[in-house]
Amino acid sequence: MDMRTIFGTLALIFLAELGDKTQLTTMLLAAQSHAPWSVFIGAALALTLTSLLAMLVGQALMTFIPVRVIKMVAGGAFVLLGGLLISGRW
């Protein structure tokens, strides 16, 4: 295992997820629930499963599509979405 990759991924995902709708929903559920630890376990499992799915799909894509193409498509999608958000059309 590459610890640099692990900590880099941890830092990026942690910063990206701060204040997003999933975190806000989890806070709301914990506030309404009488079992906040159950909410934590459910949220942690859900985020783990979505991350596993993303990793498996990414790994499968790499076997069929060159990494350079994946990076270009992902970069283009981010630019497009950013433009839509800035323009107010999203």
PyMOL Python script that loads the backbone (N, CA, C, O; Angstrom):
from pymol import cmd

cmd.read_pdbstr("""\
ATOM      1  N   MET A   1       0.831  -1.185   0.000  1.00  0.00           N
ATOM      2  CA  MET A   1       0.000   0.000   0.000  1.00  0.00           C
ATOM      3  C   MET A   1       0.873   1.244   0.000  1.00  0.00           C
ATOM      4  O   MET A   1       1.917   1.300   0.650  1.00  0.00           O
ATOM      5  N   ASP A   2       0.420   2.227  -0.739  1.00  0.00           N
ATOM      6  CA  ASP A   2       1.139   3.491  -0.843  1.00  0.00           C
ATOM      7  C   ASP A   2       0.518   4.494   0.123  1.00  0.00           C
ATOM      8  O   ASP A   2      -0.572   5.006  -0.133  1.00  0.00           O
ATOM      9  N   MET A   3       1.202   4.778   1.229  1.00  0.00           N
ATOM     10  CA  MET A   3       0.661   5.673   2.254  1.00  0.00           C
ATOM     11  C   MET A   3       0.465   7.094   1.730  1.00  0.00           C
ATOM     12  O   MET A   3      -0.454   7.791   2.160  1.00  0.00           O
ATOM     13  N   ARG A   4       1.316   7.524   0.812  1.00  0.00           N
ATOM     14  CA  ARG A   4       1.170   8.866   0.239  1.00  0.00           C
ATOM     15  C   ARG A   4      -0.162   8.978  -0.506  1.00  0.00           C
ATOM     16  O   ARG A   4      -0.859   9.986  -0.392  1.00  0.00           O
ATOM     17  N   THR A   5      -0.507   7.945  -1.263  1.00  0.00           N
ATOM     18  CA  THR A   5      -1.779   7.928  -1.983  1.00  0.00           C
ATOM     19  C   THR A   5      -2.947   7.889  -1.007  1.00  0.00           C
ATOM     20  O   THR A   5      -3.947   8.577  -1.209  1.00  0.00           O
ATOM     21  N   ILE A   6      -2.829   7.093   0.044  1.00  0.00           N
ATOM     22  CA  ILE A   6      -3.895   6.994   1.042  1.00  0.00           C
ATOM     23  C   ILE A   6      -4.154   8.353   1.688  1.00  0.00           C
ATOM     24  O   ILE A   6      -5.299   8.800   1.755  1.00  0.00           O
ATOM     25  N   PHE A   7      -3.096   9.013   2.165  1.00  0.00           N
ATOM     26  CA  PHE A   7      -3.286  10.293   2.851  1.00  0.00           C
ATOM     27  C   PHE A   7      -3.690  11.409   1.884  1.00  0.00           C
ATOM     28  O   PHE A   7      -4.441  12.311   2.255  1.00  0.00           O
ATOM     29  N   GLY A   8      -3.200  11.347   0.663  1.00  0.00           N
ATOM     30  CA  GLY A   8      -3.621  12.328  -0.338  1.00  0.00           C
ATOM     31  C   GLY A   8      -5.098  12.202  -0.654  1.00  0.00           C
ATOM     32  O   GLY A   8      -5.809  13.203  -0.748  1.00  0.00           O
ATOM     33  N   THR A   9      -5.563  10.964  -0.817  1.00  0.00           N
ATOM     34  CA  THR A   9      -6.978  10.713  -1.065  1.00  0.00           C
ATOM     35  C   THR A   9      -7.815  11.141   0.128  1.00  0.00           C
ATOM     36  O   THR A   9      -8.861  11.768  -0.037  1.00  0.00           O
ATOM     37  N   LEU A  10      -7.360  10.805   1.331  1.00  0.00           N
ATOM     38  CA  LEU A  10      -8.068  11.195   2.554  1.00  0.00           C
ATOM     39  C   LEU A  10      -8.237  12.706   2.616  1.00  0.00           C
ATOM     40  O   LEU A  10      -9.335  13.194   2.881  1.00  0.00           O
ATOM     41  N   ALA A  11      -7.168  13.449   2.375  1.00  0.00           N
ATOM     42  CA  ALA A  11      -7.220  14.907   2.461  1.00  0.00           C
ATOM     43  C   ALA A  11      -8.165  15.490   1.408  1.00  0.00           C
ATOM     44  O   ALA A  11      -8.979  16.358   1.723  1.00  0.00           O
ATOM     45  N   LEU A  12      -8.065  15.021   0.163  1.00  0.00           N
ATOM     46  CA  LEU A  12      -8.905  15.554  -0.901  1.00  0.00           C
ATOM     47  C   LEU A  12     -10.380  15.261  -0.675  1.00  0.00           C
ATOM     48  O   LEU A  12     -11.217  16.152  -0.820  1.00  0.00           O
ATOM     49  N   ILE A  13     -10.706  14.031  -0.326  1.00  0.00           N
ATOM     50  CA  ILE A  13     -12.114  13.666  -0.106  1.00  0.00           C
ATOM     51  C   ILE A  13     -12.657  14.379   1.126  1.00  0.00           C
ATOM     52  O   ILE A  13     -13.792  14.854   1.111  1.00  0.00           O
ATOM     53  N   PHE A  14     -11.866  14.461   2.189  1.00  0.00           N
ATOM     54  CA  PHE A  14     -12.305  15.143   3.409  1.00  0.00           C
ATOM     55  C   PHE A  14     -12.656  16.599   3.110  1.00  0.00           C
ATOM     56  O   PHE A  14     -13.712  17.082   3.521  1.00  0.00           O
ATOM     57  N   LEU A  15     -11.776  17.296   2.399  1.00  0.00           N
ATOM     58  CA  LEU A  15     -12.032  18.704   2.080  1.00  0.00           C
ATOM     59  C   LEU A  15     -13.206  18.861   1.120  1.00  0.00           C
ATOM     60  O   LEU A  15     -13.997  19.794   1.255  1.00  0.00           O
ATOM     61  N   ALA A  16     -13.323  17.956   0.154  1.00  0.00           N
ATOM     62  CA  ALA A  16     -14.419  18.040  -0.815  1.00  0.00           C
ATOM     63  C   ALA A  16     -15.774  17.787  -0.172  1.00  0.00           C
ATOM     64  O   ALA A  16     -16.780  18.343  -0.611  1.00  0.00           O
ATOM     65  N   GLU A  17     -15.812  16.965   0.849  1.00  0.00           N
ATOM     66  CA  GLU A  17     -17.071  16.583   1.468  1.00  0.00           C
ATOM     67  C   GLU A  17     -17.539  17.532   2.575  1.00  0.00           C
ATOM     68  O   GLU A  17     -18.681  17.436   3.025  1.00  0.00           O
ATOM     69  N   LEU A  18     -16.678  18.441   3.017  1.00  0.00           N
ATOM     70  CA  LEU A  18     -17.077  19.360   4.088  1.00  0.00           C
ATOM     71  C   LEU A  18     -18.262  20.208   3.646  1.00  0.00           C
ATOM     72  O   LEU A  18     -18.188  20.911   2.638  1.00  0.00           O
ATOM     73  N   GLY A  19     -19.343  20.140   4.392  1.00  0.00           N
ATOM     74  CA  GLY A  19     -20.503  20.979   4.131  1.00  0.00           C
ATOM     75  C   GLY A  19     -21.332  20.591   2.929  1.00  0.00           C
ATOM     76  O   GLY A  19     -22.159  21.386   2.483  1.00  0.00           O
ATOM     77  N   ASP A  20     -21.145  19.399   2.385  1.00  0.00           N
ATOM     78  CA  ASP A  20     -21.955  19.014   1.237  1.00  0.00           C
ATOM     79  C   ASP A  20     -23.321  18.510   1.701  1.00  0.00           C
ATOM     80  O   ASP A  20     -23.579  18.406   2.900  1.00  0.00           O
ATOM     81  N   LYS A  21     -24.182  18.202   0.751  1.00  0.00           N
ATOM     82  CA  LYS A  21     -25.554  17.810   1.101  1.00  0.00           C
ATOM     83  C   LYS A  21     -25.610  16.505   1.893  1.00  0.00           C
ATOM     84  O   LYS A  21     -26.515  16.317   2.706  1.00  0.00           O
ATOM     85  N   THR A  22     -24.667  15.614   1.669  1.00  0.00           N
ATOM     86  CA  THR A  22     -24.645  14.364   2.432  1.00  0.00           C
ATOM     87  C   THR A  22     -24.349  14.636   3.900  1.00  0.00           C
ATOM     88  O   THR A  22     -24.982  14.058   4.784  1.00  0.00           O
ATOM     89  N   GLN A  23     -23.393  15.511   4.158  1.00  0.00           N
ATOM     90  CA  GLN A  23     -23.048  15.845   5.541  1.00  0.00           C
ATOM     91  C   GLN A  23     -24.219  16.559   6.219  1.00  0.00           C
ATOM     92  O   GLN A  23     -24.530  16.278   7.376  1.00  0.00           O
ATOM     93  N   LEU A  24     -24.859  17.467   5.513  1.00  0.00           N
ATOM     94  CA  LEU A  24     -25.999  18.179   6.085  1.00  0.00           C
ATOM     95  C   LEU A  24     -27.161  17.220   6.367  1.00  0.00           C
ATOM     96  O   LEU A  24     -27.831  17.335   7.394  1.00  0.00           O
ATOM     97  N   THR A  25     -27.393  16.285   5.461  1.00  0.00           N
ATOM     98  CA  THR A  25     -28.446  15.290   5.669  1.00  0.00           C
ATOM     99  C   THR A  25     -28.131  14.405   6.867  1.00  0.00           C
ATOM    100  O   THR A  25     -29.021  14.090   7.658  1.00  0.00           O
ATOM    101  N   THR A  26     -26.880  14.006   7.006  1.00  0.00           N
ATOM    102  CA  THR A  26     -26.472  13.183   8.149  1.00  0.00           C
ATOM    103  C   THR A  26     -26.667  13.941   9.457  1.00  0.00           C
ATOM    104  O   THR A  26     -27.122  13.363  10.444  1.00  0.00           O
ATOM    105  N   MET A  27     -26.326  15.236   9.475  1.00  0.00           N
ATOM    106  CA  MET A  27     -26.542  16.038  10.687  1.00  0.00           C
ATOM    107  C   MET A  27     -28.016  16.126  11.026  1.00  0.00           C
ATOM    108  O   MET A  27     -28.392  16.030  12.194  1.00  0.00           O
ATOM    109  N   LEU A  28     -28.862  16.310  10.007  1.00  0.00           N
ATOM    110  CA  LEU A  28     -30.303  16.379  10.229  1.00  0.00           C
ATOM    111  C   LEU A  28     -30.836  15.061  10.779  1.00  0.00           C
ATOM    112  O   LEU A  28     -31.622  15.054  11.726  1.00  0.00           O
ATOM    113  N   LEU A  29     -30.414  13.958  10.192  1.00  0.00           N
ATOM    114  CA  LEU A  29     -30.862  12.649  10.672  1.00  0.00           C
ATOM    115  C   LEU A  29     -30.398  12.389  12.105  1.00  0.00           C
ATOM    116  O   LEU A  29     -31.154  11.859  12.919  1.00  0.00           O
ATOM    117  N   ALA A  30     -29.166  12.761  12.409  1.00  0.00           N
ATOM    118  CA  ALA A  30     -28.649  12.566  13.765  1.00  0.00           C
ATOM    119  C   ALA A  30     -29.417  13.430  14.764  1.00  0.00           C
ATOM    120  O   ALA A  30     -29.677  12.998  15.887  1.00  0.00           O
ATOM    121  N   ALA A  31     -29.779  14.648  14.360  1.00  0.00           N
ATOM    122  CA  ALA A  31     -30.524  15.539  15.256  1.00  0.00           C
ATOM    123  C   ALA A  31     -31.933  15.014  15.514  1.00  0.00           C
ATOM    124  O   ALA A  31     -32.454  15.165  16.620  1.00  0.00           O
ATOM    125  N   GLN A  32     -32.553  14.404  14.515  1.00  0.00           N
ATOM    126  CA  GLN A  32     -33.913  13.895  14.660  1.00  0.00           C
ATOM    127  C   GLN A  32     -33.965  12.522  15.306  1.00  0.00           C
ATOM    128  O   GLN A  32     -34.988  12.134  15.869  1.00  0.00           O
ATOM    129  N   SER A  33     -32.892  11.805  15.227  1.00  0.00           N
ATOM    130  CA  SER A  33     -32.857  10.422  15.697  1.00  0.00           C
ATOM    131  C   SER A  33     -32.530  10.351  17.180  1.00  0.00           C
ATOM    132  O   SER A  33     -31.884  11.239  17.737  1.00  0.00           O
ATOM    133  N   HIS A  34     -32.979   9.302  17.789  1.00  0.00           N
ATOM    134  CA  HIS A  34     -32.590   9.016  19.177  1.00  0.00           C
ATOM    135  C   HIS A  34     -31.437   8.016  19.199  1.00  0.00           C
ATOM    136  O   HIS A  34     -31.073   7.488  20.250  1.00  0.00           O
ATOM    137  N   ALA A  35     -30.871   7.767  18.019  1.00  0.00           N
ATOM    138  CA  ALA A  35     -29.763   6.817  17.899  1.00  0.00           C
ATOM    139  C   ALA A  35     -28.695   7.397  16.965  1.00  0.00           C
ATOM    140  O   ALA A  35     -28.523   6.912  15.847  1.00  0.00           O
ATOM    141  N   PRO A  36     -27.977   8.432  17.416  1.00  0.00           N
ATOM    142  CA  PRO A  36     -27.000   9.066  16.523  1.00  0.00           C
ATOM    143  C   PRO A  36     -25.891   8.132  16.067  1.00  0.00           C
ATOM    144  O   PRO A  36     -25.380   8.289  14.958  1.00  0.00           O
ATOM    145  N   TRP A  37     -25.508   7.170  16.886  1.00  0.00           N
ATOM    146  CA  TRP A  37     -24.459   6.235  16.467  1.00  0.00           C
ATOM    147  C   TRP A  37     -24.947   5.328  15.341  1.00  0.00           C
ATOM    148  O   TRP A  37     -24.161   4.917  14.487  1.00  0.00           O
ATOM    149  N   SER A  38     -26.233   5.020  15.337  1.00  0.00           N
ATOM    150  CA  SER A  38     -26.800   4.234  14.236  1.00  0.00           C
ATOM    151  C   SER A  38     -26.777   5.046  12.940  1.00  0.00           C
ATOM    152  O   SER A  38     -26.512   4.505  11.867  1.00  0.00           O
ATOM    153  N   VAL A  39     -27.054   6.345  13.046  1.00  0.00           N
ATOM    154  CA  VAL A  39     -26.965   7.223  11.879  1.00  0.00           C
ATOM    155  C   VAL A  39     -25.529   7.257  11.378  1.00  0.00           C
ATOM    156  O   VAL A  39     -25.292   7.162  10.174  1.00  0.00           O
ATOM    157  N   PHE A  40     -24.568   7.391  12.288  1.00  0.00           N
ATOM    158  CA  PHE A  40     -23.162   7.408  11.903  1.00  0.00           C
ATOM    159  C   PHE A  40     -22.777   6.120  11.178  1.00  0.00           C
ATOM    160  O   PHE A  40     -22.132   6.171  10.131  1.00  0.00           O
ATOM    161  N   ILE A  41     -23.166   4.970  11.723  1.00  0.00           N
ATOM    162  CA  ILE A  41     -22.812   3.685  11.109  1.00  0.00           C
ATOM    163  C   ILE A  41     -23.448   3.565   9.724  1.00  0.00           C
ATOM    164  O   ILE A  41     -22.790   3.136   8.776  1.00  0.00           O
ATOM    165  N   GLY A  42     -24.726   3.943   9.602  1.00  0.00           N
ATOM    166  CA  GLY A  42     -25.392   3.884   8.303  1.00  0.00           C
ATOM    167  C   GLY A  42     -24.740   4.807   7.287  1.00  0.00           C
ATOM    168  O   GLY A  42     -24.531   4.418   6.138  1.00  0.00           O
ATOM    169  N   ALA A  43     -24.417   6.026   7.700  1.00  0.00           N
ATOM    170  CA  ALA A  43     -23.775   6.986   6.794  1.00  0.00           C
ATOM    171  C   ALA A  43     -22.381   6.511   6.402  1.00  0.00           C
ATOM    172  O   ALA A  43     -21.994   6.616   5.238  1.00  0.00           O
ATOM    173  N   ALA A  44     -21.631   5.994   7.359  1.00  0.00           N
ATOM    174  CA  ALA A  44     -20.281   5.518   7.073  1.00  0.00           C
ATOM    175  C   ALA A  44     -20.317   4.341   6.095  1.00  0.00           C
ATOM    176  O   ALA A  44     -19.496   4.268   5.181  1.00  0.00           O
ATOM    177  N   LEU A  45     -21.260   3.427   6.286  1.00  0.00           N
ATOM    178  CA  LEU A  45     -21.386   2.291   5.366  1.00  0.00           C
ATOM    179  C   LEU A  45     -21.781   2.756   3.968  1.00  0.00           C
ATOM    180  O   LEU A  45     -21.256   2.258   2.973  1.00  0.00           O
ATOM    181  N   ALA A  46     -22.702   3.705   3.895  1.00  0.00           N
ATOM    182  CA  ALA A  46     -23.144   4.215   2.599  1.00  0.00           C
ATOM    183  C   ALA A  46     -21.984   4.884   1.858  1.00  0.00           C
ATOM    184  O   ALA A  46     -21.787   4.643   0.667  1.00  0.00           O
ATOM    185  N   LEU A  47     -21.220   5.721   2.558  1.00  0.00           N
ATOM    186  CA  LEU A  47     -20.095   6.393   1.922  1.00  0.00           C
ATOM    187  C   LEU A  47     -18.997   5.402   1.525  1.00  0.00           C
ATOM    188  O   LEU A  47     -18.335   5.577   0.502  1.00  0.00           O
ATOM    189  N   THR A  48     -18.811   4.367   2.336  1.00  0.00           N
ATOM    190  CA  THR A  48     -17.823   3.345   2.009  1.00  0.00           C
ATOM    191  C   THR A  48     -18.240   2.581   0.752  1.00  0.00           C
ATOM    192  O   THR A  48     -17.414   2.312  -0.120  1.00  0.00           O
ATOM    193  N   LEU A  49     -19.519   2.235   0.666  1.00  0.00           N
ATOM    194  CA  LEU A  49     -19.996   1.486  -0.500  1.00  0.00           C
ATOM    195  C   LEU A  49     -19.938   2.326  -1.770  1.00  0.00           C
ATOM    196  O   LEU A  49     -19.576   1.811  -2.828  1.00  0.00           O
ATOM    197  N   THR A  50     -20.291   3.617  -1.687  1.00  0.00           N
ATOM    198  CA  THR A  50     -20.213   4.454  -2.886  1.00  0.00           C
ATOM    199  C   THR A  50     -18.762   4.649  -3.318  1.00  0.00           C
ATOM    200  O   THR A  50     -18.477   4.715  -4.514  1.00  0.00           O
ATOM    201  N   SER A  51     -17.852   4.741  -2.364  1.00  0.00           N
ATOM    202  CA  SER A  51     -16.429   4.854  -2.700  1.00  0.00           C
ATOM    203  C   SER A  51     -15.917   3.566  -3.335  1.00  0.00           C
ATOM    204  O   SER A  51     -15.132   3.610  -4.282  1.00  0.00           O
ATOM    205  N   LEU A  52     -16.354   2.426  -2.821  1.00  0.00           N
ATOM    206  CA  LEU A  52     -15.972   1.136  -3.395  1.00  0.00           C
ATOM    207  C   LEU A  52     -16.486   1.024  -4.826  1.00  0.00           C
ATOM    208  O   LEU A  52     -15.761   0.579  -5.716  1.00  0.00           O
ATOM    209  N   LEU A  53     -17.723   1.423  -5.044  1.00  0.00           N
ATOM    210  CA  LEU A  53     -18.299   1.378  -6.384  1.00  0.00           C
ATOM    211  C   LEU A  53     -17.524   2.284  -7.337  1.00  0.00           C
ATOM    212  O   LEU A  53     -17.226   1.887  -8.464  1.00  0.00           O
ATOM    213  N   ALA A  54     -17.196   3.498  -6.892  1.00  0.00           N
ATOM    214  CA  ALA A  54     -16.430   4.425  -7.728  1.00  0.00           C
ATOM    215  C   ALA A  54     -15.061   3.846  -8.070  1.00  0.00           C
ATOM    216  O   ALA A  54     -14.600   3.968  -9.205  1.00  0.00           O
ATOM    217  N   MET A  55     -14.419   3.223  -7.103  1.00  0.00           N
ATOM    218  CA  MET A  55     -13.096   2.632  -7.335  1.00  0.00           C
ATOM    219  C   MET A  55     -13.188   1.474  -8.335  1.00  0.00           C
ATOM    220  O   MET A  55     -12.348   1.358  -9.227  1.00  0.00           O
ATOM    221  N   LEU A  56     -14.188   0.632  -8.191  1.00  0.00           N
ATOM    222  CA  LEU A  56     -14.340  -0.510  -9.095  1.00  0.00           C
ATOM    223  C   LEU A  56     -14.657  -0.056 -10.516  1.00  0.00           C
ATOM    224  O   LEU A  56     -14.113  -0.597 -11.479  1.00  0.00           O
ATOM    225  N   VAL A  57     -15.536   0.937 -10.649  1.00  0.00           N
ATOM    226  CA  VAL A  57     -15.865   1.457 -11.980  1.00  0.00           C
ATOM    227  C   VAL A  57     -14.635   2.112 -12.602  1.00  0.00           C
ATOM    228  O   VAL A  57     -14.353   1.910 -13.783  1.00  0.00           O
ATOM    229  N   GLY A  58     -13.904   2.895 -11.811  1.00  0.00           N
ATOM    230  CA  GLY A  58     -12.686   3.529 -12.311  1.00  0.00           C
ATOM    231  C   GLY A  58     -11.657   2.515 -12.768  1.00  0.00           C
ATOM    232  O   GLY A  58     -11.020   2.682 -13.809  1.00  0.00           O
ATOM    233  N   GLN A  59     -11.501   1.472 -11.986  1.00  0.00           N
ATOM    234  CA  GLN A  59     -10.541   0.426 -12.335  1.00  0.00           C
ATOM    235  C   GLN A  59     -10.966  -0.292 -13.617  1.00  0.00           C
ATOM    236  O   GLN A  59     -10.132  -0.603 -14.467  1.00  0.00           O
ATOM    237  N   ALA A  60     -12.274  -0.553 -13.748  1.00  0.00           N
ATOM    238  CA  ALA A  60     -12.774  -1.220 -14.951  1.00  0.00           C
ATOM    239  C   ALA A  60     -12.602  -0.327 -16.181  1.00  0.00           C
ATOM    240  O   ALA A  60     -12.240  -0.810 -17.254  1.00  0.00           O
ATOM    241  N   LEU A  61     -12.862   0.978 -16.024  1.00  0.00           N
ATOM    242  CA  LEU A  61     -12.699   1.904 -17.149  1.00  0.00           C
ATOM    243  C   LEU A  61     -11.263   1.925 -17.650  1.00  0.00           C
ATOM    244  O   LEU A  61     -11.018   2.014 -18.853  1.00  0.00           O
ATOM    245  N   MET A  62     -10.317   1.843 -16.723  1.00  0.00           N
ATOM    246  CA  MET A  62      -8.906   1.890 -17.109  1.00  0.00           C
ATOM    247  C   MET A  62      -8.499   0.711 -17.988  1.00  0.00           C
ATOM    248  O   MET A  62      -7.533   0.818 -18.744  1.00  0.00           O
ATOM    249  N   THR A  63      -9.207  -0.402 -17.907  1.00  0.00           N
ATOM    250  CA  THR A  63      -8.859  -1.559 -18.737  1.00  0.00           C
ATOM    251  C   THR A  63      -9.323  -1.371 -20.182  1.00  0.00           C
ATOM    252  O   THR A  63      -8.790  -2.003 -21.094  1.00  0.00           O
ATOM    253  N   PHE A  64     -10.330  -0.490 -20.392  1.00  0.00           N
ATOM    254  CA  PHE A  64     -10.876  -0.284 -21.734  1.00  0.00           C
ATOM    255  C   PHE A  64     -10.511   1.071 -22.342  1.00  0.00           C
ATOM    256  O   PHE A  64     -10.425   1.210 -23.562  1.00  0.00           O
ATOM    257  N   ILE A  65     -10.299   2.057 -21.488  1.00  0.00           N
ATOM    258  CA  ILE A  65     -10.061   3.427 -21.959  1.00  0.00           C
ATOM    259  C   ILE A  65      -8.722   3.911 -21.401  1.00  0.00           C
ATOM    260  O   ILE A  65      -8.455   3.737 -20.212  1.00  0.00           O
ATOM    261  N   PRO A  66      -7.882   4.511 -22.236  1.00  0.00           N
ATOM    262  CA  PRO A  66      -6.607   5.026 -21.735  1.00  0.00           C
ATOM    263  C   PRO A  66      -6.814   6.102 -20.662  1.00  0.00           C
ATOM    264  O   PRO A  66      -7.774   6.871 -20.718  1.00  0.00           O
ATOM    265  N   VAL A  67      -5.903   6.144 -19.689  1.00  0.00           N
ATOM    266  CA  VAL A  67      -6.001   7.095 -18.578  1.00  0.00           C
ATOM    267  C   VAL A  67      -6.049   8.525 -19.101  1.00  0.00           C
ATOM    268  O   VAL A  67      -6.779   9.356 -18.561  1.00  0.00           O
ATOM    269  N   ARG A  68      -5.287   8.816 -20.136  1.00  0.00           N
ATOM    270  CA  ARG A  68      -5.270  10.177 -20.708  1.00  0.00           C
ATOM    271  C   ARG A  68      -6.664  10.608 -21.156  1.00  0.00           C
ATOM    272  O   ARG A  68      -7.055  11.754 -20.935  1.00  0.00           O
ATOM    273  N   VAL A  69      -7.411   9.710 -21.779  1.00  0.00           N
ATOM    274  CA  VAL A  69      -8.763  10.015 -22.250  1.00  0.00           C
ATOM    275  C   VAL A  69      -9.693  10.231 -21.047  1.00  0.00           C
ATOM    276  O   VAL A  69     -10.504  11.156 -21.050  1.00  0.00           O
ATOM    277  N   ILE A  70      -9.577   9.388 -20.033  1.00  0.00           N
ATOM    278  CA  ILE A  70     -10.402   9.525 -18.832  1.00  0.00           C
ATOM    279  C   ILE A  70     -10.155  10.882 -18.175  1.00  0.00           C
ATOM    280  O   ILE A  70     -11.098  11.556 -17.763  1.00  0.00           O
ATOM    281  N   LYS A  71      -8.883  11.280 -18.077  1.00  0.00           N
ATOM    282  CA  LYS A  71      -8.545  12.577 -17.477  1.00  0.00           C
ATOM    283  C   LYS A  71      -9.116  13.727 -18.300  1.00  0.00           C
ATOM    284  O   LYS A  71      -9.625  14.697 -17.738  1.00  0.00           O
ATOM    285  N   MET A  72      -9.037  13.630 -19.612  1.00  0.00           N
ATOM    286  CA  MET A  72      -9.562  14.698 -20.468  1.00  0.00           C
ATOM    287  C   MET A  72     -11.076  14.809 -20.354  1.00  0.00           C
ATOM    288  O   MET A  72     -11.612  15.914 -20.274  1.00  0.00           O
ATOM    289  N   VAL A  73     -11.763  13.687 -20.344  1.00  0.00           N
ATOM    290  CA  VAL A  73     -13.225  13.699 -20.216  1.00  0.00           C
ATOM    291  C   VAL A  73     -13.636  14.232 -18.844  1.00  0.00           C
ATOM    292  O   VAL A  73     -14.557  15.043 -18.741  1.00  0.00           O
ATOM    293  N   ALA A  74     -12.959  13.780 -17.802  1.00  0.00           N
ATOM    294  CA  ALA A  74     -13.273  14.262 -16.453  1.00  0.00           C
ATOM    295  C   ALA A  74     -13.008  15.762 -16.331  1.00  0.00           C
ATOM    296  O   ALA A  74     -13.816  16.492 -15.759  1.00  0.00           O
ATOM    297  N   GLY A  75     -11.883  16.216 -16.865  1.00  0.00           N
ATOM    298  CA  GLY A  75     -11.566  17.642 -16.837  1.00  0.00           C
ATOM    299  C   GLY A  75     -12.594  18.457 -17.607  1.00  0.00           C
ATOM    300  O   GLY A  75     -13.026  19.514 -17.147  1.00  0.00           O
ATOM    301  N   GLY A  76     -12.980  17.972 -18.765  1.00  0.00           N
ATOM    302  CA  GLY A  76     -14.007  18.653 -19.564  1.00  0.00           C
ATOM    303  C   GLY A  76     -15.340  18.720 -18.846  1.00  0.00           C
ATOM    304  O   GLY A  76     -16.037  19.733 -18.909  1.00  0.00           O
ATOM    305  N   ALA A  77     -15.699  17.629 -18.157  1.00  0.00           N
ATOM    306  CA  ALA A  77     -16.961  17.607 -17.407  1.00  0.00           C
ATOM    307  C   ALA A  77     -16.926  18.622 -16.274  1.00  0.00           C
ATOM    308  O   ALA A  77     -17.919  19.310 -16.036  1.00  0.00           O
ATOM    309  N   PHE A  78     -15.804  18.729 -15.572  1.00  0.00           N
ATOM    310  CA  PHE A  78     -15.689  19.708 -14.487  1.00  0.00           C
ATOM    311  C   PHE A  78     -15.786  21.131 -15.031  1.00  0.00           C
ATOM    312  O   PHE A  78     -16.455  21.972 -14.431  1.00  0.00           O
ATOM    313  N   VAL A  79     -15.133  21.412 -16.153  1.00  0.00           N
ATOM    314  CA  VAL A  79     -15.195  22.749 -16.748  1.00  0.00           C
ATOM    315  C   VAL A  79     -16.629  23.058 -17.186  1.00  0.00           C
ATOM    316  O   VAL A  79     -17.129  24.155 -16.941  1.00  0.00           O
ATOM    317  N   LEU A  80     -17.283  22.102 -17.824  1.00  0.00           N
ATOM    318  CA  LEU A  80     -18.668  22.288 -18.265  1.00  0.00           C
ATOM    319  C   LEU A  80     -19.595  22.554 -17.079  1.00  0.00           C
ATOM    320  O   LEU A  80     -20.379  23.503 -17.100  1.00  0.00           O
ATOM    321  N   LEU A  81     -19.503  21.719 -16.052  1.00  0.00           N
ATOM    322  CA  LEU A  81     -20.353  21.908 -14.874  1.00  0.00           C
ATOM    323  C   LEU A  81     -20.057  23.232 -14.175  1.00  0.00           C
ATOM    324  O   LEU A  81     -20.974  23.920 -13.727  1.00  0.00           O
ATOM    325  N   GLY A  82     -18.778  23.585 -14.081  1.00  0.00           N
ATOM    326  CA  GLY A  82     -18.413  24.870 -13.483  1.00  0.00           C
ATOM    327  C   GLY A  82     -19.001  26.028 -14.266  1.00  0.00           C
ATOM    328  O   GLY A  82     -19.514  26.980 -13.678  1.00  0.00           O
ATOM    329  N   GLY A  83     -18.931  25.956 -15.584  1.00  0.00           N
ATOM    330  CA  GLY A  83     -19.514  26.999 -16.431  1.00  0.00           C
ATOM    331  C   GLY A  83     -21.013  27.106 -16.255  1.00  0.00           C
ATOM    332  O   GLY A  83     -21.561  28.206 -16.195  1.00  0.00           O
ATOM    333  N   LEU A  84     -21.676  25.965 -16.173  1.00  0.00           N
ATOM    334  CA  LEU A  84     -23.125  25.966 -15.955  1.00  0.00           C
ATOM    335  C   LEU A  84     -23.489  26.551 -14.591  1.00  0.00           C
ATOM    336  O   LEU A  84     -24.464  27.292 -14.468  1.00  0.00           O
ATOM    337  N   LEU A  85     -22.705  26.216 -13.571  1.00  0.00           N
ATOM    338  CA  LEU A  85     -22.967  26.750 -12.237  1.00  0.00           C
ATOM    339  C   LEU A  85     -22.734  28.257 -12.193  1.00  0.00           C
ATOM    340  O   LEU A  85     -23.530  28.989 -11.606  1.00  0.00           O
ATOM    341  N   ILE A  86     -21.664  28.720 -12.800  1.00  0.00           N
ATOM    342  CA  ILE A  86     -21.361  30.149 -12.820  1.00  0.00           C
ATOM    343  C   ILE A  86     -22.415  30.933 -13.596  1.00  0.00           C
ATOM    344  O   ILE A  86     -22.813  32.024 -13.189  1.00  0.00           O
ATOM    345  N   SER A  87     -22.861  30.371 -14.709  1.00  0.00           N
ATOM    346  CA  SER A  87     -23.839  31.069 -15.556  1.00  0.00           C
ATOM    347  C   SER A  87     -25.253  31.042 -14.962  1.00  0.00           C
ATOM    348  O   SER A  87     -26.131  31.779 -15.411  1.00  0.00           O
ATOM    349  N   GLY A  88     -25.467  30.196 -13.958  1.00  0.00           N
ATOM    350  CA  GLY A  88     -26.792  30.097 -13.348  1.00  0.00           C
ATOM    351  C   GLY A  88     -27.748  29.196 -14.100  1.00  0.00           C
ATOM    352  O   GLY A  88     -28.947  29.201 -13.819  1.00  0.00           O
ATOM    353  N   ARG A  89     -27.258  28.440 -15.026  1.00  0.00           N
ATOM    354  CA  ARG A  89     -28.117  27.534 -15.809  1.00  0.00           C
ATOM    355  C   ARG A  89     -28.245  26.155 -15.181  1.00  0.00           C
ATOM    356  O   ARG A  89     -28.929  25.289 -15.727  1.00  0.00           O
ATOM    357  N   TRP A  90     -27.606  25.941 -14.059  1.00  0.00           N
ATOM    358  CA  TRP A  90     -27.682  24.640 -13.396  1.00  0.00           C
ATOM    359  C   TRP A  90     -28.475  24.775 -12.133  1.00  0.00           C
ATOM    360  O   TRP A  90     -28.664  23.793 -11.414  1.00  0.00           O
TER     361      TRP A  90
END
""", "prot")
cmd.dss("prot")
cmd.show_as("cartoon", "prot")
cmd.util.cbc("prot")
cmd.orient("prot")
